[in-house]
Amino acid sequence: MAYLCLNDPVSSYVPLHQFNTSKFTLVFLASSPRIGIIAKTTNIDLKILYNFMNNFYLSAQKKLSVINSSFENYGAHLCLYVSGKKKMNNYSHLIQRSDRVLINDINPIKLVRIVGYIQMDEQLYLRWLPPNFHQIWLNQFQNSQHLVVT
């Protein structure tokens, strides 16, 4: 179904760098409809990560609804990587997992460590992607086992 969104007039590339902070960077993932979160340090409480993700969601919703009213409620869920163990200071710290991200380089896919992601509908995700990643992402997505297990 994502192919139906190619050249869709509702499409609008969303530059993720506008939402980056001193603690987190957002990236498009390569084989799933997810925006990954890279932490610049792992010594951050999960509450700070959750607040960043929630602020991103609300800010994106507000900015996108100005572009097109159909983005007013784009539907996504926030996924944090957590551990069942508490650290000595009783704070739960970030856990990283490897995932593949899309980058502007000779090799457009790079393995990086992320601390969570924003899960989106694949059609909307394709609309958000920069056009130079459309075919790369579609090929990767088509060849992946995409299951949401959160």
N, C-alpha and C positions, 0 to 999 in steps of 0.2 A: 504493500500500500504506500510505502514511502516514495516510490517512484512517481506517484501521482502528484507529488508536490514540487517536482522539478519545474522550474520556470513559472511557478504559481505566483500570480500577482499579489497574493497576501504575504509572500515571503519577504523577510527582512533580516538580513545578516545582523547579528547582535555582537558587537565587539566586546568580548568578555573582559578585556583589560580595563574597561571603565569601572568595573566592580572590584578590582584587586585592591588589597590593603597592604599595610606594612607586615601583616601576619600571614595572609593567604593570597594565592594566585588561582584563578579559574582557567581550566583547559577543556577543550572538546575531546571526548574519548573516541577511540578509533573504531570500535566494533559494536558499540551499544549506544543507545540514545541517552547518554549521560554527560553531564558537565562535571568533571572531576575537580577536586579541591586539593591543591598542593599547599602544605604548611611550610613556612619558611623556617620554623623551628618546631620541634615536637614537645617542647616544654610549655604546652598551652592546655588549659583546662577544657574539657569537652563543652562546657557551657559557652565559652568564647567561640568555639567552632559553630555550635548550634546557632548562636546569635548572628554570626556572620552569614550562615546559610539562610536563615530566616530573613535577614535584612536584604540579602541578594534577591530572594524570591519576591519580596514586597517591592523593592526598587525596580526590578525587571518588569514586574506586572504594571507598575505605574508608568514607566517609560514606554513600554510596548503598547499600552492602551491608547497613548497619544498618537502613535503611528497608525494603529488599526484597532477598532473596538473589539474585533474578534480575539485579540490577545488579552482582553480584560481578565479572563480566568483561564490561564493556559494549562492548568493541571499538572502538577509535579509532586514528587515526594522527596523528602530529604533523608539521606542515609549517612549516618556517622559510623565509623569503625570504632568499636568499643571493646574493652576487656572487662571480664567479670572480676578482675582483681583490682583492689585499691592500692595506690602507692602509699608510702609511709606517711605522707602529709595529708592523707585522705582525699586527694584529688585524683580523679580518673584522667589520665593523660591520653593523648592521641595515639592511635595505632595506625601504622601505615601498611598499605598493601600495594603491590605492583599492578599497574595497568598500563595499557597502551594509549598514548595521546597523539593527536594530530598536530604536526608542527610544520612551519614553512621552512623546508630544508630540502636537500637533494633526496634524502630518505624521509618521507612525510610522516612516518610513524616512529615514535620513540617510547621506550619503556621507562616509566617514572613511578615514584612512590606517591600515592595519594592517601588522604585521611578520610575521605568521604566523597559523596557525589549527589547530584540532583538528578533524579530519574525523570525522564520526560517521555511523552508520546513520540514515536519515531517520525511521524509526519511533521510534527512541530519542530523536532530537533533538526531535521533536514532543512526546514525553513530558516532556522537560526544560523546554520553553518555558513562560513564563507564559501562562495561559489567554487573556488579552486579545490575544496575538499569534498564536494558533493559526490563525484563518481568514486573517489577513494573510499569514502565512508559507506556508500551503498554496496560496493564490492565486499568490504570487510563485514558489514552487517549481514549480508546475504549468506556469507560463509561461516557465521557464528551461531552457536546455540544460545539464543537470547532468552533467558529466563530471569524473572525478577524474583529473588528468593529472600527478600527482606520483609 
